[in-house]
Amino acid sequence: MHPTLTPFHTAGEQWIHFNVDAFFQQFWNNTVGGLTQGGIYALIALGYTLVYGVLKLINFAHSEVFIVGTFATWLTFYVLGFRPGTNPELGVAELILYLALALIVAVVFSGATAVTLERVAYRPLRNRNAPKLVFLITAIGASFAIQQILKLIFGLNAQRQIRLLKPEPLFEIFGATVTNLDIIIVAASILLWLLADYFVNKTKVGRGIRAVAQDPDTATLMGVNKERVIVVTFVVGGLLAGAAALFYMMKIPQGAIYNGGFLLGIKAFAAAVLGGIGNLRGALLGGLLLGVIENYGQTLFGGEWKDVVAFVVLILVLMLRPTGILGESLGKARV
C-alpha cells in the first residue's frame, strides 16, 4: 500500500518546512552571502537594463554573453599555468596582475560576443522593422545557439574552478564572517555600477544613450547616431557581464559549464525587473535584494527552494508593481 500523501509531505517526509529558528540564527551570514551573490546578479542585470532601455528588448541571450566570460576567465587561468584543485601561493602584486589579466580577457570576450550578437542577430531585424516578438524569439534562439557552440568546444562537463584567491575571514559583523572575497566582489560591483551610472548620466555618449532610449526618432534628427549608440550599449553590457564572470569564477565552486548562464541569467533578469527594468540604479538595488532574499528563502523553506524563491519574487513584482521598486526608465533617468 502506498503511503498517504499530505500537503507539504512526500512519502512521510516533509518536503517544505518553515525553519524560523535557523532563519534568525543565520540571518547575518545569509545577508553577507546574499549581498555577495547579489553583486554578481546586479552586474548581469545592468546588461538587461541597458539593452531594454534603448531597444525595449529583453535580450535573453545576455546570459550566454556572461557564460562566455566565465570560459574566458577559466582559459586565462589555465594558460597561465594554474590548474583546478591547486592553491597557488601568490604575492599581492602577482595576484592583482593575474586577476587583472583575467578581467581584461573576460570583458573583451564578453564584449565581443555582445557586439557579434547585436550585429548578426538583431541588426538585420531592425533593418526590416521586424515585430518585437521576432526579436524575442531570436534572442532565445541565439541563446541556445551560443550554448551549443560552447558545448561543442568545451564538452558537456563543467570546467572545474581554478582558484587563485582563497576566501580568508577578515572580520565579523553581528557574528557573520566577512571574507576577502565578499569585500572584493561587493566593492567591485558597486564601483563598476558607479562607473556605468556616471558613463550614462554624465558623458556625451551617455546622453546619446538616454536620448535614444527616450525618443530614437527625435534623437536621430538631432544628430545622434542611433546605430552607434546601440552598439555602445551592447558593448557596455558585455563588459559588465565579463566582470561578473570573473567574480562568479572566484566565488562559485561549480566552475564554467556551457548551460550555466541559463538559470543565472533568468535570476539577473528577475533582479532587473525587481529594481525597475531600464533603470541602472534599480539593477543594482534589485540584484542585491534578490541575492539576500534567495539566501533568506533557502534557510526558511529549505535549500531546494532557493531558485524557486527568485521566480516567486519575479511573479509577485510583475503582479503587484510591474515597473519595479524604482520604476524609472533609462530615457527618463535623472542627470
N, C-alpha and C positions, 0 to 999 in steps of 0.2 A: 504494500500500500504506500502510495506517495504521501509524504508529509503535507499537512495542511499549510498553505502559504498565507501569511497575514501581511497587511500593509507594512512596508519597511523591513520585512524579513524575507529571507530566501532559505529554504530548507532548514528552518530553525535557527538560522544565523542572521543577526541584524546587519543589513547592508547600508543603512544610513543611520547615523547617530548624531546627537547633539551634545558634544563634549564641552560643556561650558567651562568646567574647571581647567581643562587643557588650554582653552582659548585665552583665559586670563593669565594662566601661568606662562604661556609662550607669546603673550601679546607683544612685548617689545622686541623679542627675537624675530617674530613674524614681520613686525614693522620695518626693522632694519633690512631683513632679507627681501621684503616686498619692494622697498624703495630701490634696492639694487637691481632687481629684476625689472621694476618699472622704468628705470632709466634706459634700459635696452628697448623696452616697448616704446618709450617716448621717441627715441631716435628714429625707429622704423615708422612710427605714426606720423612723424613730420613729413616723410615722403608721401604718404597717402594724402595728407592735408594740403601740401603744396600743389600736387597734381590736380586734386579735386578743386582747389580754389581757382586754378587757372582754366582748366578744361571741363570742370564739372564731370570728371570721370573717376570712377573707383578703379584704380589701377591694381587689380588683384595679382598681376604679375610682379608687383613690387616685392613680394615675399621671396621670389626667386632672385631678384636683384640682391637681396640680403644674403641668401644662401650662397650665391657666387662669391660673395665676400668672405664667407666662412672657409670655403675651399681655398681661396687665395691666401688667407691667413695661415691655414694649415700647410700649404705648399711652401710658403715663405719660411716657416719654421723648419720644415723638412729639408729644404735646400740648404739652409744654414747649418745643418748637421744635427739638429735635435730630433729625438725620437720619442714616440709615446711611451709612457711609463717611467721615463727618466726624470730626475730632479737636478738639473744643472745648477752648479754654484756660480752665479754671475755677480759681478760687481755692479754698482748702481749705474755707472756710465755705460757698461755693456748692455745691461737690461734695458735702459732707456733707448739706446741705439737700436737694438733688435726689435723692441716693441714699436718704435717709430717707423722702422723699415716695414714691418708687417702692416702697420696702419696705412702707410703710403700705398703699398701694393693692394691692400683690400679696397681702399677708396677708389683707386684707379680702375680696378676690375669691376667693381660695382657701378661706378660712374659710367664706364664704357658700356656695360650691359644695359643700363638705363637709357643711354643715348641710342644704342642699337635698337632697343625695344621701341623707342619713340619713332625712329626713322623707318624701321621695317614694318611694324605692326600698326601704328596709329596715324602716321602722317598720310599714307595713302587713303585711309578712311576719311581724314579731314578734307583732303583734296576732292573727294567725291561727295562731301556733305552727307556722310552716312548717318543713319539714326543712332541715338545714344545706345540703344540695345545692341547694335552691332559692335560698338566699342567695348561694351561689357563682355559680350561673348568672345571677342578677340582677345581681351585681357585674360580671360580664363584659359583659352586655348594656348596663348603664349606662355602662360604659367606652366601648363603641362608639357609644352614643347621643351622649355628650358630644363624642366625636371628630367625628361628623357635623355637629353643631351648629357646632363651631369651623370645620369645612371650609366650611360654608355662609356663615359670616360673613367669614372671612379668606381663603378660597380654598385651592387645592392647594399653592401655593408657600410656602416659608418666608419669614417677615418677617426681613429681614437684620438682623444685630446692630447695635444702636446703642450705641456705646462712649463712656462718659463718662470712664472711668478707664483710661488706658493702662498696660499692665504695665511697670513700671520695676524693674530689678535693684537690690536693696538690699544684699545681701551674699552671700558664698559659704560653703557648708558642705561640706567634703570635695570641693571642686571643683564642686559643684552650685550653680547660681544660684537664689537665692530672691528672688522678686519681691514687690512690694507686694500684688498680688492673692492670691498664695499666703498671705501672712501674714493678710490680711483674712479670707479665706474660712475658713481653718483655725481662726483665733482666734474668729471669729463663730460657727462651727459648734459649737465646744466650749462657748462661752458660752451659746448657745441650748440645748444639751443640758443644761448645768448648771441653767439656769432650769427646764427641763421636769422634770428629776430632782428639783429642790427642790419644785416645784409638786406632783408626785405623792406624794412621800415626806414632806413637811413641812407641807402646808396641809390645812385641813379638807376642802376639795373633793377634794384628792388622796387623803385617807383614804377618802372615799366611793368614789373610783375603784378603789382597791385592795380595798375591801370587796366591791364588785360583782364585781370580777374573781375574787375568791376564792370567794364564795358569794352569788349575786344574791338568792336567796330569803331567806336569813337577813338580808342587808343591808337588804332591804325591810322585814322585820319589825322591824328596829332603827331604822327611821325614815329610811333613806336613799332619796331619790327616784331610782329606777333610771333613769327616762327622762331626767331632768335630767343625770345622770352620763353617760349615753350621748351626749347632745348635746354636753356639755362635751368629751368625749373626741374626738369628730369635729372640734370647733372647734380644739382644741389641735393635732391632727394636720394640719388645714388650714392653720393659721397657720405651722407649721414648714415645710410644703410650699411656702407662699408665699415664705418666706425663702429656701429652697433655689432657688426660681425666679429670684430676683434674682441670687443668686450664679452660677447657671447662665448667665444672660444676660450677666453681667460677664466670665465666663471662656470659655465655649464659643462659637466663631465661627459655628456653624450657624444661630443665631437661633431664633425661635419658629415651629413648624410644628404643624399640628393633630394629627398622629400621633406627635409627638416624644416623648411621655411613655411610649409602649409599652415600648420597649427599656430606657429608663432606669428605669421602674417595676419591671420584672422584675429588673433588677440590684439595685435597692434592696430588693426582696423577698428576693433571694438574700443580701444583706448582713444583713437581719434574721434570716434562718434561720441564717446563719453565726455570728452573735453569740449567738443564742438568742431565738427568736421569743417575744414577750411580755416581753422584758427590755430596759429602757431602756439600761442600761449595755452590754448586748450589741449593741444597734442601733448605738451609736457605735463600738464595737470592730469590729463586722462591716463597717460602712461604710468605715472607714479601712483595714482589712485588704484588703477587696475592691478598693479603688482601687489600692493598692500592688501586689497580686497581678496585677491586669489589666495594669499597666504592665510588670511583670517579664515576663509571658507574651508580650506583643506584641513585646518585644525578643528574647526567647529563641526564639519559634516563628515570628514574622512578624506584621506589623501586622494582616493579615486575620484573625488568630486571636484578636484581643483580646476580642471578645464571646464567643467560644467558651469562653475561659478562665473567665469568670464562671459560665457554666452548668455547666461541669465541676466547679467548686468547689461549686456548689449540689448537684449529684448526689452528689459524694463526701461532703459533710456529711450529706445525708439517708441515705446508706448506712452511714456509719461512726459518726456522732454526731447522730441526728435532733434532739436537744434543743439543738444548737449548742454553742459553746465554753463559754459561761457557763451556759446551760440553766436559768435561773431564771425562773419565770413572774411576771407582774406581781402576781398575787394573793399571792405569797409573797416579794415584794421586801422587803429589809431596810429598816427605818425609819432 
